[in-house]
Amino acid sequence: MIVLTLVLLVALAIFFLGLFVWVVFEHFLTAQVPRTLKHRVKFRILHCFFLYAMDLGNVLEKLRICSMPRFICFVHDIVMRRKKDPQVLVTDLRFGTIPVRLFQPKAASRSPRRGIVFYHGGGGMFGSLECYHNLCSFLARETDSVLISVGYRKLPDQHYPVITHDCLNASIYFLRNLESYGVDPARVVICGESIGAGAVAQVTQALVAQPDLPQVRAQILIYPVIQGLNFQLPSIQRNANTPFLTRDLLITFICKYMTIDLSWKDAMLKGTCIHPDVWKKYRKWLSWDNIPKKFKNNVQEPLFPGPFNETAYLEVKHLYDVENEPILADDDIVAQLPEAFVVSCENDTLRDDALLYKKRLEDNGIPVTWYHVEDGFHACLVLFSKKCFSFPCTLNIANAVVGYIKGI
């Protein structure tokens, strides 16, 4: 029995070591680490651990022990442990069936405070209230605001459009009860990161049809995902293999959330699934023409979209619903949106999503404050408060968001 146990332990050790060696090879063979990035060695180490967790999660999923997304969230919540802030009161609540976490400064206030609604990122697969706890506590303390973080449902159990619906319903509940939380109805901000920033765009558009609610003062979109039609934009080509959101992983996230079979990824990439009438209608908002010249350097514009494939279109056409693509909203909706603070990162596949939506807002007269991070990369904000793993761009973005909110 002892010998069998030892053999099993040795086999497991060889497996874990072999998997890690494979991950290191995979990183150096495929990953593109930008030259402008600071602390490139640390960046490589973090990406290796990310790939290791992903591959281990896939193994556990195939063995039917645990789904990969749940395993990643489990690891996230262990690594991203919360820090108790003596200046902030934290309360776990439920708005109906939706879990939320409330952050309130403990210091007394003579007047109602700002309110912040926060939607975390994670591609609809990862991320949690725990993972973003320290960031939310920082935002609440530094801006002297009441903040609620929404724990929306996600993969693998839930699919489109649950994230938007959960975020919208939680926001409506909060807006209807601002007085009970000591929030000034004229100073409510909705903020999100990555897919959470995409939800910000969707929710603020949906709230236009709710005139009975307090009007949102501003929207903050931190490297948002805004569209799923054009995967040949300059930033997607340039950062196709840049961690932590490669082009392949981006399309995989979208397929999983939208329940699209992964066999259609190539059609989505080449645009052969886009109906000619759809592209004719929306090209003015999604083409390369909307990207400033300096962001198109050294990238060649491809022939897009490719030859139309009707079968592919029928399989993915629900991806083009306006509810899922905030950049496709009508001008009369966009023109009623609140002012915006848009964050983009140079080394991010979604950089041009931010640029496209920024232009769309500005074209409709919406004031936009744009913060571009030259050394930034996707998901860098997740590393907030992790001193040994943090990057300068992480704190810079957090401080920029704080500065913007304090000016409201």
N, C-alpha and C positions, 0 to 999 in steps of 0.2 A: 504493500500500500504506500509506504514511504517512497519507494523507488518510482512508482507510478506518479506520485505527486510531484517528485523532482523532475521527472521527464516532462510532465505537463507544464511546469513552471519554466523549464528551459525552452520548451517549444513556444510558449507565449512570449518569452523574452526575445527569441529569435524573430518571431512574427512582428512584434512591435518595433524592433530595431530595423528589420528589413523594410517595413513600411516607411519608417522615417528616412532611411537611405533613399528609397524610391522617391519620396516627397522632395528631398533635396535635389535629386537629379531632375525631377519634374520642374522645380522652380528655375533652375539654371538653364534648362532647355527651352522653357516657354515664357517665363516672366520677363517683362520689359521694365527695368527700373530707370525712371527718368533721371537725367543728369542734373536737372535743376533741384532735385530733391535733397533736402538736408538729412543727415544721418542715414545714409543709404544702407549701411551694414545692418543697422537695427531694423530698417524696413524689410530687408531680405529675411532676417530671422523671424520677424512677425509673420511674414507671408508663408514661410515654411511651416510654422505652427498652425496657421490657418488651414493650409492644405492638408496637414496631418489630421486635424480635427475633422475636416470634411471627409477625407478618405476613410478614417476610422468610423465615422458616422454612417457612411455608405455600407461598410462591412456589417455593422450592427443591424442596419436596415435589411440587408439581404438575408441575414440570419434570423430576421423577425424578432430581434431582441428589443430594438428601439428604433424609431424613425430618425433619419439623419437630422431634420430640423430640430426635433426635441433634444437630441444629443448636443447639438451646437448651442442651443439655448441653455442647456444644463451647464455646459462648459463656460459659456458667457457669464452666467450668474455666479459661478464660483470665482472666476478670474476678476470680474468687475464688481467686487464686493462694495457694498455701500459704506460710506463714512458718515457717522453721526455728526450733524452740525448743530452745535448748541444754540445757534441763533434762529433755527428754523424748526417749526413744528410740522411733523409729517404724519398724515392720517390716511389709511387705506379705506376706500369707500367703494360703493357700487352705485352707478347711475343706472337704475334698472338692473339689467344683467351684465352691464359693462363695468369691469374693474377699472378704477381710476385711483391715482395717488395724489393727495392734496398736500401742497407745500405752502405754509404760511409763516411769514416772519413773526417771531415771538414779541418783538418790540411793539409797544402800543403806537397806534397811529391816530392822529386827530381827525383825519379825513379818510374817505374810502381810497383804497389802493388800486393800482393797475391790476388787471387780470390777464393771465397768460394761459392759453390752452396749447398743450404740447403733444405732438404726434411723433413717436420715435420712428427710426428707420429700421432696415433689416431685410429689404427685398420681399416683404410679405411672408418671409420664412423664419428670419431670425429677429433678434431684438426683444426687449421686454421692459417692464417697469423697473426691474432691478438694474438692468444694464445701463439705463440712462438716469438712474437715481441721483448720482453725484452731480451730473450736469444740471438737472432740474433744480436741485437744492441750491446750486451756485447761482442760477438765473433768478430764483426767487429772492435770495439774500441780496445779491448785488443790485438788483433793480427795485428792491422793496416792493415786490409784487406777490399777489396770490396766484399760485400756479397749479393747474391740474394736468397731470400726465395721463393720457388715455391708453389703457391696456387693451387695444383692439384684438379681436380674434384673427387668426392667421392660419397659414398652412402648418401641418398637412390636413387638418380637419376642415378648414373653411377655405372658400375660394371667392372669386369676384362675384358680387361687389361688396363683400362683407366689411372690408377695411373702411371704405368710404362711408358706409351706412353706420358703422359703430362710431366713427369719428364725428359724423354729423349729429347723430342722436345724443352723444355725450356733450357735444358743444351746445346744442339746443337746450339741454337740461341745465347746463351751467349758466347760459345766458338768461334763462328764465328765473334763476335763483341767485343772481349776483348780490342782491342785498344781504342775503343770509351769510355770504362769504366776505362781506365788507369790501366789495369791488365797485369801483366807479364805472357805471354803464358806458361812459364816454371814452374809456381808456382800456378797451379789451383788445388783446393781440392774439392772433392765432399763428403758431410757429411749428415748423416741422423740418425733419431732416430726411433726405433721400425719398423713399416711397412715402414717408410721412409728410414731406414737403409737397409731393404730388397730391396727397390728401388735403393739404391746406388749400391748394388751388381749387380742388373739387368742392370742398366745403364752403369756401367763401363765395363761389359761384352759386351753389345751392341756396345759401342764405339770402341771396338777392331776392328770392321769391318768398322771403319771410319778413315782410315789413313790420310785423307786430313785435319783432324781437329788437333788442338794442343793436345798433349798427356796429359792426366790427371796425375798430380804429385803424388797424394795420395787419398785414400778412407778412410773415417772414418765411422765405423759402430757401433752405440751405441745401445746395446742390440737388435740386428737385428732378424727379422723373416726370416729364410732362407729356411725352408722346411715345407711341409704339409703332409708328409708320415708317419713318426714315432711319434705318440703321446704317446709313452710309454717310452720315454727317462727318465733317473733319475730325471732331474730337473722338468719335467712335472709331474711326480708322486709325488715328494717331495713337490712341490709348487702348487699342484692341486687346493687347496682352499686358496692360498695366494693372497690377493689383490695386485695390482689392475688389474691383468690379470690372472684370474683363468683358469683352463683347459677348463671348459665349455664355458667361454666367448671367449677364444682363438678360439675354434672350431666354435663357433657361428659367430665370425667376418669373419673367412675364408669361411664358408658356405654362408653368406650373400654376400660377395664380389664376390665369384665364382658362384653365383646363384645355389647353391646346396640346395635341400630341407633339412630342419633341421631334418627330420626323419632319415637321414643317418648319424647323428652324432655318434651313437653307433658303426656303421660299421667302421667309420673313426678312432674312438678311439681304437678299437680292431684290426684294420688293415685287416679286412676281405674283404675290397674293393680293396686291393692291389693284382694285378695279380702276380702269382708266378714268371713269367719271369721278371716283373718289379723289384721285390724284389731281385731276383738273380743278376740282373744287377747293382743295386744301393746299395745293402746291405753293400758293402765295404766302403761306405761313410756315411751311416746312422745308423749303428748298435752301440750297447753299446761298442763294442771293441775300438771305437775311443774316448771314454770318459776316461780321467785319473782316476785312481783307487780312488784317494781321493775324487772325486766328486760322487762316487757310494756308499759311506758308508751308511749303514742302509737302503738301497733300494734294493729290490729283483728284479732281472731281470725276466719279465714275458715271457710267450710263445707268441712270436710275429713273423710274423703276424698270426692272427687267421685263421680258415678254410675259404677258398676262397669263396666269394659270387659274382657270375658273374653279377647278377642284380645290386648290389651295385657298382661294378667296372664300369659298363656302365654308371651309373649315375654320377660318380665322376672322371672319367678318365682324364678329361681336367685339373684337379688339378695337374696332374703329367707332364704337359708340361714343358720343360726345361726353357721356357721364364718365367714361374711362379716359378720355383724351381732353383734358381741360384747355389745351391750346386750340381746339376746334370749336369752342363755344362761339356763339354769335356775338357780333360787335355790341349789340344793345345790352348783353349781359356783361361783357368785359368792361364796358364803359361805366358800369355802376360799382365796380370793385373798389375796395379800399386801397390806400397807398401800399407800396410794397418795399421790402428789403430783400434783395436777391443776392445770394452767395454762390459764386462759381469757383471751381478749382481747375487750374491749368492741366493737371495730370489726372483727369477724370473723364470717363466715357460720356458722362452726362453734362459736361461743360456746356455743350451747345444747346442742350435742352433749356438750361438757364438763360442763355443768350436769346433763344427764340422767344421764350415767354416774356423776357424783359422787353423785347422789341414790341411784342403783341400788346403789352400793357401800355407802353409809351405811345404807340400809334393810336390808342384810344384815350389819350389824355390822362392816364393814371400816373401820378408821381412815383418814380422808382429810384431807390437808393441802391446802387450796385457795388458790391464788395468782391473783387476778384483776387484770388490767392495764388500767386505764381508758384509757390512751392507746395500747394495743397494737393491732396489726393482724396479719392472717394472714401467715405467712412472714417476720416481722420478724427471726427468729433467723438466717435465712440471711445477713443483713447483718453478722453478728458479725465484729469485727476490721477491717471496712472503714470506717475512721475518717470519711472524708468522706461516706459513704453510710449510716452507722450512725445509729440513733435511740436516745433514752434508754431506751425500752422493751426494746430488744435486750439491752443490758447488764444491765438490771434483771432480766430473765428468767434470763439466764445466771447471775447472782450468786445469785438465789433458788434455782436448781437446785443450785448448789454448796453453799449453806448447808444445804439439806435433806440432801444426800448426806453432808456432813461430820458431820451429827448422827446418822448410822447407825453 
